[in-house]
Amino acid sequence: MRSVMRLGSEHMGARQSLIAVLLLASSQLATAGADPEKSAHSSQHCQRAPFVSPALTVDGRVKVVDITAEELDSSPTWDPTSGAEVPLSMAQATRLGIEEFHRLLGDREGWRITEVVLRPLCDNHWVYNVDWVVFGTDETGDAIVTVLLSGKVVSLDRAKPPKSGRR
């Protein structure tokens, strides 16, 4: 189950491919060795945390944020097969992502949201990614603001270069 809101498709290509690979790798890590019964119906501690989420790429410098097990454990779970609404709406997650982007990076010319994605991490813990890309300026880059279903934003202040050997 994947919920996606696309706001622009002009910037397809290498960036989208990199994000697709990162999302696929993180979902494979999240489900590797998982008991299907446990992951379908449990809110127990995510044993595979922290999860690495892409955060910022500005002028070729990549930074990531870690999402900790404690953050996931304090966030509500959601079972997409239950028929229940997602605990945090896409509109709320988008608003929180916009606030975080502007808090850290200000009102930068040319940056706009291209996608809002609801994605699973583990044990029915889901997050929204609010994706930003810069268009029409000399600056190059993208930003991904991660919002937990509790409404907690994974602060871009925590973004750091990825550790070597990490994907």
C-alpha positions as a Python dict, from the first residue, in 0.01 Angstrom:
ca = {
    (1, 'M'): (0, 0, 0),
    (2, 'R'): (147, 332, -101),
    (3, 'S'): (-22, 668, -100),
    (4, 'V'): (134, 925, -329),
    (5, 'M'): (39, 1281, -415),
    (6, 'R'): (234, 1404, -718),
    (7, 'L'): (254, 1777, -768),
    (8, 'G'): (498, 1782, -1056),
    (9, 'S'): (668, 1537, -1286),
    (10, 'E'): (915, 1765, -1460),
    (11, 'H'): (1208, 1641, -1250),
    (12, 'M'): (1200, 1267, -1318),
    (13, 'G'): (1527, 1089, -1372),
    (14, 'A'): (1832, 1039, -1152),
    (15, 'R'): (1678, 1192, -838),
    (16, 'Q'): (1364, 981, -863),
    (17, 'S'): (1571, 672, -935),
    (18, 'L'): (1787, 735, -626),
    (19, 'I'): (1479, 785, -408),
    (20, 'A'): (1318, 471, -551),
    (21, 'V'): (1631, 271, -469),
    (22, 'L'): (1647, 417, -116),
    (23, 'L'): (1277, 347, -56),
    (24, 'L'): (1307, -6, -191),
    (25, 'A'): (1618, -74, 19),
    (26, 'S'): (1457, 64, 334),
    (27, 'S'): (1138, -137, 285),
    (28, 'Q'): (1345, -451, 218),
    (29, 'L'): (1546, -387, 535),
    (30, 'A'): (1224, -324, 727),
    (31, 'T'): (1073, -654, 620),
    (32, 'A'): (1382, -876, 598),
    (33, 'G'): (1331, -1171, 825),
    (34, 'A'): (1009, -1032, 966),
    (35, 'D'): (737, -1269, 1078),
    (36, 'P'): (434, -1180, 859),
    (37, 'E'): (193, -1229, 1151),
    (38, 'K'): (398, -1003, 1377),
    (39, 'S'): (446, -730, 1120),
    (40, 'A'): (81, -737, 1017),
    (41, 'H'): (-65, -705, 1367),
    (42, 'S'): (199, -581, 1610),
    (43, 'S'): (313, -247, 1743),
    (44, 'Q'): (611, -402, 1920),
    (45, 'H'): (954, -246, 1912),
    (46, 'C'): (1108, -225, 1565),
    (47, 'Q'): (1422, -434, 1596),
    (48, 'R'): (1577, -297, 1278),
    (49, 'A'): (1576, 73, 1377),
    (50, 'P'): (1729, 321, 1337),
    (51, 'F'): (1609, 371, 984),
    (52, 'V'): (1806, 601, 758),
    (53, 'S'): (1599, 844, 557),
    (54, 'P'): (1732, 1075, 286),
    (55, 'A'): (1696, 1435, 401),
    (56, 'L'): (1888, 1692, 200),
    (57, 'T'): (2095, 1715, -113),
    (58, 'V'): (2212, 2068, -184),
    (59, 'D'): (2472, 2136, -452),
    (60, 'G'): (2580, 1770, -447),
    (61, 'R'): (2618, 1736, -66),
    (62, 'V'): (2397, 1453, 65),
    (63, 'K'): (2268, 1442, 423),
    (64, 'V'): (2045, 1186, 595),
    (65, 'V'): (1846, 1161, 919),
    (66, 'D'): (1805, 859, 1146),
    (67, 'I'): (1457, 763, 1263),
    (68, 'T'): (1500, 592, 1601),
    (69, 'A'): (1311, 296, 1744),
    (70, 'E'): (1191, 523, 2026),
    (71, 'E'): (1040, 768, 1777),
    (72, 'L'): (859, 486, 1598),
    (73, 'D'): (741, 328, 1923),
    (74, 'S'): (588, 659, 2035),
    (75, 'S'): (404, 700, 1704),
    (76, 'P'): (72, 527, 1630),
    (77, 'T'): (66, 223, 1407),
    (78, 'W'): (-164, 178, 1111),
    (79, 'D'): (-279, -139, 941),
    (80, 'P'): (-378, -57, 581),
    (81, 'T'): (-591, -372, 562),
    (82, 'S'): (-804, -272, 863),
    (83, 'G'): (-1012, -15, 678),
    (84, 'A'): (-924, 245, 943),
    (85, 'E'): (-818, 596, 848),
    (86, 'V'): (-449, 683, 867),
    (87, 'P'): (-390, 847, 1210),
    (88, 'L'): (-242, 1157, 1041),
    (89, 'S'): (-392, 1289, 720),
    (90, 'M'): (-184, 1366, 414),
    (91, 'A'): (-293, 1732, 441),
    (92, 'Q'): (-168, 1751, 803),
    (93, 'A'): (162, 1583, 713),
    (94, 'T'): (208, 1820, 419),
    (95, 'R'): (146, 2125, 641),
    (96, 'L'): (400, 1998, 897),
    (97, 'G'): (653, 1927, 620),
    (98, 'I'): (611, 2279, 482),
    (99, 'E'): (657, 2431, 828),
    (100, 'E'): (978, 2231, 887),
    (101, 'F'): (1121, 2317, 545),
    (102, 'H'): (1059, 2690, 594),
    (103, 'R'): (1181, 2682, 955),
    (104, 'L'): (1518, 2544, 852),
    (105, 'L'): (1569, 2666, 496),
    (106, 'G'): (1349, 2977, 481),
    (107, 'D'): (1154, 3085, 177),
    (108, 'R'): (1405, 2975, -83),
    (109, 'E'): (1342, 3072, -443),
    (110, 'G'): (1255, 2789, -679),
    (111, 'W'): (1192, 2516, -418),
    (112, 'R'): (856, 2341, -432),
    (113, 'I'): (689, 2021, -320),
    (114, 'T'): (689, 1750, -585),
    (115, 'E'): (552, 1455, -391),
    (116, 'V'): (401, 1348, -59),
    (117, 'V'): (439, 974, 5),
    (118, 'L'): (306, 749, 281),
    (119, 'R'): (548, 459, 326),
    (120, 'P'): (593, 168, 570),
    (121, 'L'): (898, 118, 788),
    (122, 'C'): (820, -183, 1010),
    (123, 'D'): (555, -346, 1227),
    (124, 'N'): (278, -123, 1088),
    (125, 'H'): (480, 192, 1155),
    (126, 'W'): (439, 431, 864),
    (127, 'V'): (582, 775, 783),
    (128, 'Y'): (508, 1046, 533),
    (129, 'N'): (787, 1190, 319),
    (130, 'V'): (728, 1545, 194),
    (131, 'D'): (965, 1583, -104),
    (132, 'W'): (1098, 1918, -225),
    (133, 'V'): (1301, 1995, -539),
    (134, 'V'): (1454, 2321, -657),
    (135, 'F'): (1360, 2439, -1008),
    (136, 'G'): (1481, 2723, -1230),
    (137, 'T'): (1774, 2850, -1022),
    (138, 'D'): (2149, 2799, -1017),
    (139, 'E'): (2108, 2603, -694),
    (140, 'T'): (2061, 2226, -725),
    (141, 'G'): (1908, 2006, -464),
    (142, 'D'): (1620, 1831, -300),
    (143, 'A'): (1489, 1789, 53),
    (144, 'I'): (1276, 1519, 210),
    (145, 'V'): (1095, 1602, 533),
    (146, 'T'): (986, 1288, 723),
    (147, 'V'): (670, 1312, 935),
    (148, 'L'): (570, 1035, 1176),
    (149, 'L'): (203, 939, 1215),
    (150, 'S'): (214, 1102, 1561),
    (151, 'G'): (265, 1435, 1382),
    (152, 'K'): (627, 1456, 1500),
    (153, 'V'): (857, 1589, 1232),
    (154, 'V'): (1201, 1430, 1204),
    (155, 'S'): (1393, 1756, 1219),
    (156, 'L'): (1618, 1848, 932),
    (157, 'D'): (1848, 1995, 1201),
    (158, 'R'): (1956, 1633, 1259),
    (159, 'A'): (2063, 1583, 897),
    (160, 'K'): (2423, 1467, 865),
    (161, 'P'): (2640, 1305, 600),
    (162, 'P'): (2570, 931, 573),
    (163, 'K'): (2806, 700, 757),
    (164, 'S'): (3032, 508, 523),
    (165, 'G'): (2905, 161, 442),
    (166, 'R'): (2544, 267, 502),
    (167, 'R'): (2279, 274, 234),
}
